[in-house]
Amino acid sequence: MSVNAGYTKDLSIVVPIYNEEKGIPELVQRLRVAASSITENFELVFVNDGSRDGSLELLRRECSHDDRFFYINLSRNFGHQIAVSAGLDHVKGKATVIIDGDLQDPPELIPEMYAKYREGYEVVYAQRKHREGETLFKKATAKAFYRTMRKITSIDMPLDTGDFRLIDWRIVQCLRDMPEQNKFLRGQIAWMGFRQTGVLFDRDERKYGKTNYPLRKMLGLAIDGITGFSSRPLEWVTKLGALVSLLSFFVIIYALISHFLLDKTVSGWTSVIVSSMFLGGGQLICLGVIGTYISRINKNIVGRPLYLVAETNIAANK
């Protein structure tokens, strides 16, 4: 679902929205001020990702007041990465900013990011110095994830960055041409190369509502990132299988020697249970890792569209 046309705007801002009703008025105002400080030839593209509150109605109202504001209402909740991809498919800006709708990423940073872009960088990512309002567990797991990604993949993904970034039109075109169903945008952008730089900022505490990215979704995103850019887990499975086979071989030799040479049959259900559980657990882990990669292959072979649009004002105004 790609839109292959040239850019007509100086700046586009893509904002995925999921149950952000309370924060939308402030979000719109701050984005308008930030974008207007750069250029008047801008657009805001809001993607409603199946919100269950009044977010869609607020977006309709805001977009009716300014012909530079657009909304895309997806037919259901497809997930954050897909919602961002839907917005990127419809932007018309020479430069595009991706920013979440929860106001933890400050819109006021956009002019500084754009200044870096004017220096010749195709990607300007926002790099967190501090993460306010988040638990120690979340901070520790996020830190571990980024460092693990750098160690086990061939991409140089910057540490402590999310999807908040400014990207050039060429990057947008490249993302549109990537067919993966399991999107991991920050990894895809890092994989592309080009000239990239960061801008440091302090991430604010969430002002309204609760996080839409619980541990389950964080783990899912981490799995997509690792399996999408590294085959190391498959290598680890192979090594684990070889190790288990080697240990099993020694246990078999010990059992045969004890029975035929020492005339001492190995007895006891404990050893049987322990070895069975060990082998069974190892096999299940291996099957799980392999199944994850097969699942990715299956999703891409099926070839369903990434998302479906239920309603939008883009066709009427763009």
N, C-alpha and C positions, 0 to 999 in steps of 0.2 A: 504494500500500500504506500508507494513512494510517489512523491510529487517532484518531477524532474523539470524544474524551471529555474531561470536565473533569479538572483536576488534583486529586490526592489526597495528594500529598507536598509537603513544603516545599522539598525540593532533590533534583534528579536530577543524576547525573554520567554522561556518555556517554564511553566509552573504546574507540576502535577498536584492535584487536589484530592484529598480523601478525608472526608469528615472534618473540614476546617472552617465550619460556619462562623464560629466566634471570631476568628482571626482575619477573615477575608477583607473586611473594610480597611483595617490598618495595613494589611499586606498590599492591597491595591494602591493606597495612598503613598506608601513608602516606595513602591516600585515605580509609580508615576514620577515622583520627585527625582529618584535616582536616574531614570531613563532620560527625563527632560533635561537634566544637567549635562547630558552627553549630546543629545540630538532630539529634535522634534519629529524626525522621521523614524519612529520606532513602532514596534508592535508588542503587545503582551498576549501570549497564547496560553490560556488556562486549559488544563486537561482534567476533567472530572472523572476520576477512576472509580465509578460506582459508589459514590458517597451515599450514605443512608440518612444524612441530616439535611439541612436546608442549603447546603453549599451550592447546588446547581441553580436554585432560584436566585441566590445572591449573585452568582456569576452572570446569569442572564440579565439581571438588573444593571450590574456594573458595565457590562458590554453594550447595553443599549444607550448608555450615556456618552460613550467615546468610541468613535469609529476606528480607533487604533487597538481596541481590545477585542479579543476573540476567545471563544470557548469551544471545546470539543467534549461532548458528553459520550463516554464509552458505554457500550451496552451492558457491561457488568464490571466488576472489579478484576482487572487483568494483572495488577501488580505495578509497583513503582517504576521498574525499569521499562516495562512495556508502555506505561503512560507517558514517560519521557520520550520514548521512541515515537509515539503517536504525535507528540508535539513537534519533534524534529522533522517528521515527514511533511509538515505543513508550514514551516517557517519560511520567511522570505528575506531574512536579514543577512547582510554581509558578515556580521558577527552575531553569534547567538549565545545567550547566557542560560544555563540550566540552574534553577534554584528551587528548593523545596518550599512548600506553602505553609510551613509551620512557624516561620519567623525565627528559627534558630540560626539560620544563615542570614546575616544582615544585608538587605538590599543596598545599604549605604556603601558597601565594599565594591559595588559594580563599577563606579567611575574609576577607582584605582586599578581594577582589573582591565578596564578598557584602555587606560593609559599605557599599561604594559603591552597590550595588544597593538597599540599604535607604534610601539618600539620595534615591532616586527615579529612578535611571537604568535604562532598559530593557536596555541593552547595556553590559557592562563588559569591555573587551578587555585582554589582557596585551600590553604593548608592550616589546620587547626593548631593553635598553641595551647589552648585550654578548652575543656568541654564542661561547661557549667550545667549543674542539675542532673548529672548522670551518675549512676552507681559505680563504685569501684570495680565491680564485676564487669560491667559493660565497657568501662575504659580499658581494663586489662585485656579483655577478649578482643576488643578492636585493635589494640596495640599489637597483640600477638598475631592476629590475622594478617595485618599488613606486612609484618616482618616475615611471617611464614610464606606469604605470596612472593616476596622478593627472593627468598631462598630456593623455592621449588619451581619457579617459573622462569622463563627466559625474558620476561618483560621487566622493564625498570619502572615499576609503578611507584609513584611518590608516596611517602609515608604520611599517614594521618590526613588523608584527603577523602572527600566524599564525591558526590556528583556535582557539587557547586563549582562551576567553572565557566569560563568564556571560551568558545571555540570558533574558529574561522569557518567560512562557508565551505571550504574544501573538506574540512573534517566532517561537517554535517553530511556532505555528499558521500564520503567514505562510509559513514555509519549507515546510511540508507542502503548501501550496496552490500552490507554484511547480513547474511541470511539467517544467522543463529536465532533459534527460538528462545534459548536460555540466555537472555541478555545480561551482560555485565559491563556496562558502558564505560566505567572508569578504567577497566582492564583493556577494553577494545581501543580506547583513545590512547592509552599508554603504549599499546602494541604498535600503533601507527607510526610512532616516532614524531617527525616534524620538530619544530622548535617549541619547546615547552618551558614554562617557568611558573613559580608559585608566588602567592601573596599570603602572608601570615595574618591570621585573625583569631579572635577569641569567640568561640561558639557560644551563643546565648542559651540560657535555660528556656525551655518551652513555656510560653506564656499562657496558651489556651489548650484545654483538653489534655489528653494523654497520648503517648507515643503510638504511632501506627506501625512501628517496626519492633515488635517484641522479639524475644530470643529465637522463636521458631523461624521467623522470617529472616533474621540475621544469619542463622545457620544455613538456611536455604540459599541466601545470597553468597555466603562463603563457599558452599559446595559448588555453586554455578561458577564462581570465580576460579576455584582450584581445578575443577574438571574441564573448564573451558580453555585453560591456558597451560595445563601441565599434564603430562602422562606419568608423573612420578608415582601417584597412588597405584597404578597398575604395576610399575616396577617393584614397589614395596610388596604388593600382593605376591608377585613371583618369588621374591626373596623369602617372604614368610612361608610360602608353600615349600620352598626348598629346605628351609630350616626345619619345618615340621616333619618333612619326609626323612631328613637326616636323623632327627631325634627318634622317630618311629623305627627306623632301621636299627639303631643301636638297642632299642628296647626289645625288638624281635630277636636280635643276636643274643642278648642277655637271657631271654626266655628259653631259647633253644639250648644254649650251653648249660643252663641250670637244669633243664629237663633231661638231656641225654648224657652229659658228662658228669655233672655233680649229683645227678639223681635227686634233684631237689626241685620239684615242680613249684613254679611261682604261684603263690596262693594269695588270697585276699581280694575282696571286692573293691577295696579303696583304690588300689592301683588301676583297676579296670575303669572305675567311674571317673577318676581324675584324667586318665589318658583319653577316654571317650569324650569328656567335656572339653578337654583342650583341643582335640582334633575337630570336634563339632563346631566349637566356637570359632576356630581359625577358618574353617570352611565357610561359615556364615558370613564372616567379615569379608572374605575374598569374594563371595557371591554378591554381597552388597555393593562393594566397590565396582565390580564388573557390571552389575546391574545399573548403576548410576550412569556409566558411560553408554551402555546400550539404550537407556532411556533417552539420553540426549540424541543419539542417532535416530531413534524412532520418531521423536518429535520433529526432527528436521525432514525425515523422509515423508511423513504424513503430509506436510506442506500446508497446514492450515494458516490462514492469515494471523498475524500477530495480535490483532485486535479488531473489533467491530465498532463503528461509530453509530450511535443511536440518534444523535442530534448535534448540529453545529451551525454557527452563523458565518463560517468562513466562506462558503460558496456564495452567499448573498452579498458579502462585503468585500471580497478579495478578488 
